[in-house]
Amino acid sequence: MSSNRRNFIKKATAGAAGLAIGTSSANSMTASSYRKVIGANDRLHVAIIGLGRRLQAYMPPIGDQGNNVELSYLCDVMKSQRERAAKRFTEHIDYSPKLENDVRKVIDDKQVDIIINATPDHWHTPGAIMGMQGGKHVYVEKPCSHNLMENKLIVEAQKKYNKVVQMGNQQRSSGHTIEVINEIHNGAIGTPYKALAFYSSSRGEVPNQKKMPVPDGLDWDLFQGPAPRRDYTQETWDYNWHWYGWAYGTAESGNNGTHEIDVARWALQVDYPIHVHVEAEKRHFKDDGWEMYDTMLATFEFSGDKIIQWDGKSRVGYQTYGHGRGTIIYGSEGSVIVNRSMYKRFDRKGKVVKTNESASQESGTALGGGGDMSTAHMVNFFETIRGKEKLNAPISDAAFSQALVHYSNIAYRLDKGIEVDDMSGKIYDREAMKLWGREYEPGWEPKI
């Protein structure tokens, strides 16, 4: 926000306050007009880019007038998504944001302070960097990057442009999770040495890709953005891009594993691993359109004899550990299981020592949605921009968790274990380093 804008808004706010005290003019204002004047000095103007399944998560924090934010744009490459989002937001706000197809036009608007980037994975880092270059703070959904090169770039861009950048790993803003992680760090289970992150879902069959006309209202060229151009195939734009090869998605490890892997790394206080190996395969609906693993057991070994395992089962809903998702942390004197709605702490003999049932509203494995953790995470982002809080998931830290996802995907694609320099994050394998980045459509390469 420019100093001129701030000075102008300060004067407008002072004038409005005088009207409210000295005359009855404030009473004649509409609620919408009054809201625009009061608190304008630190109002944040927000644009949401990508209006799919995460849209619900942004409605409560934006709609709450106490957060003093204004939704300036709803942006998506699909016309029906923009219209649907605008209709849904009418339940939360009493004004109409602009509807836009092209993120570049949104970024060019100097009035916009924040970009919420909820696009497909291949757009996360390029879109975030474009936003920072345009002077915006960025809330980027997980995964914050599509590959390890982008993982480095987004951190470097944040440092260069000095913007507030938070990843959407919202369990970092979960009160009961913060509580138990602090207990672990203060020695409640002795020395933590292993964490098991898990996810079990029962996703069904995915259509095989078939060349189809581009759906009405879809800007297919802009959907592809940084990715090399290809013909449109059935169902690609609406979520199934996750499973159709590596052009757009990061498989289930990036889609859901990021959350639990992040909690595991947080608990163990580790960064880059030294060795990664996986057992992963497509186990279900062998002839459908799903093109990568749907089942993975990844093991990350760290210096100091610490281990993280990721047990991801996309298409079998059996709750191996008693819950659909969560993280188990083992220590020399006890253990903890924590998920989005509770934690239980046990002594070394397995007796329950402490529990915390939070009744979180976003504890399951269902697609999309939002809840109390997402709201708290977004508010933490807003208040950090205002200088009143510190980020719960700064991109400089979140990128370490994201790197683990990329290592597991590389190990799967090469069908072999990989050794990692735990200081730089680089891989000691020339073949693996060929997957460090990706191919971009000419002219779309992310640059800082």
RAHU-V209427 format. One record per backbone hydrogen bond with DSSP energy under -1.0 kcal/mol. CO is the residue of the C=O (numbers start at 1). NH is the residue of the N-H. If there is no record, write none. Layout:
# RAHU-V209427
CO_NH, CO_NH
This chain:
# RAHU-V209427
2_6, 3_7, 4_8, 5_9, 6_10, 7_11, 8_12, 9_13, 10_14, 11_15, 12_16, 13_17, 14_18, 15_19, 16_20, 17_21, 18_22, 19_23, 25_28, 30_34, 31_35, 32_36, 33_37, 34_38, 37_40, 44_70, 45_113, 45_114, 46_72, 46_73, 47_116, 48_75, 49_118, 52_55, 53_369, 54_57, 55_58, 58_62, 59_63, 60_64, 64_67, 65_68, 68_44, 70_46, 72_98, 73_48, 74_100, 75_50, 77_219, 78_82, 79_83, 80_84, 81_85, 82_86, 83_87, 84_88, 85_89, 88_91, 89_92, 89_93, 98_74, 100_76, 102_105, 102_106, 103_107, 104_108, 106_109, 109_112, 113_137, 114_47, 115_139, 116_49, 117_141, 120_123, 121_124, 123_127, 124_128, 125_129, 126_130, 127_131, 128_132, 129_133, 130_134, 131_136, 132_135, 137_115, 138_166, 139_117, 140_168, 147_151, 148_152, 149_153, 150_154, 152_156, 153_157, 154_158, 155_159, 156_160, 157_161, 158_162, 164_138, 165_395, 166_140, 167_169, 168_170, 169_172, 170_173, 171_174, 174_178, 175_179, 176_180, 177_181, 178_182, 179_183, 180_184, 181_185, 182_186, 183_188, 184_187, 187_190, 189_333, 191_332, 193_307, 194_330, 195_309, 196_328, 197_311, 198_326, 199_313, 201_316, 206_289, 210_234, 215_218, 217_79, 218_220, 219_223, 220_224, 221_225, 224_227, 226_441, 232_212, 233_236, 237_239, 238_240, 239_242, 240_243, 243_245, 243_291, 248_122, 250_254, 251_255, 252_256, 252_257, 253_258, 256_259, 257_261, 258_262, 259_263, 260_264, 261_265, 262_266, 263_267, 264_268, 265_269, 265_270, 274_420, 275_301, 276_418, 277_299, 279_297, 281_294, 281_295, 285_288, 294_314, 295_281, 296_312, 297_279, 298_310, 299_277, 300_308, 301_274, 301_275, 306_302, 307_195, 308_300, 309_197, 310_298, 311_199, 312_296, 313_201, 314_203, 318_320, 319_322, 324_200, 326_198, 327_338, 328_196, 329_336, 330_193, 330_194, 334_331, 335_346, 336_329, 337_344, 338_327, 341_358, 342_339, 343_356, 344_337, 345_353, 345_354, 346_335, 347_350, 351_347, 354_345, 356_343, 371_375, 372_376, 373_377, 374_378, 375_379, 376_380, 377_381, 378_382, 379_383, 380_384, 381_385, 382_386, 383_388, 384_387, 393_167, 394_397, 394_398, 395_399, 397_400, 398_402, 399_403, 400_404, 401_405, 402_406, 403_407, 404_408, 405_409, 406_410, 407_411, 408_412, 409_413, 410_414, 411_415, 411_416, 418_276, 419_428, 421_425, 426_421, 427_429, 429_433, 432_435, 433_436, 436_149, 441_444
